[in-house]
Amino acid sequence: MCLGNICRSPTAEGVLRQMLKQQAPELQVEVDSAGTADYHIGDPPDTRSRRAALRHGIDLSALRGRQVVPQDFARFDLILAMDRANLRELRAMQPKGSQARLQLFLEYAPELQESEVPDPYYGDAGGFEKVLDLCAAASRGLIAVLQEVA
Ligand code: 4NP
């Protein structure tokens, strides 16, 4: 989950899907992404995110922005936020009785200095590469945890 669902969370979705397919095909995990804001509903991922992902062999072009809906808190066991602002937003939206676990995505990459995936939208291309690297590190950690509990 991020703000617009056109930069960080689609990148995370693409990276995690690819790593699951290549490194943990035994895990049955449903992966999706969404934004807390409504600015980019129906939009494909940002060109700069698509380009950065393609350099790593990941095609994000079929993804479309969507906003978080209350049903997401029943459909998913684990909801991962890219930064604290989005985590706060998600906690405020979580319906009473929902068992979904809400965390920062980078909690799965404790070896990193960063605890949030920075919003690359107003920055340069380097920011988009950084998002990719952070998503890869957290996806690796998440897959290791899922393999342990599977
Ligand atoms: P994202 O990036 O939350 O990673 O998808 C953003 C995309 C759009 C905007 C902000 C952040 N925006 O302000 O439109």
Boltz pocket constraint, residues with backbone or C-beta under 6 A from the ligand:
constraints:
  - pocket:
      binder: B
      contacts: [[A, 2], [A, 3], [A, 4], [A, 5], [A, 6], [A, 7], [A, 8], [A, 9], [A, 35], [A, 39], [A, 40], [A, 119], [A, 120], [A, 121]]
      max_distance: 6.0
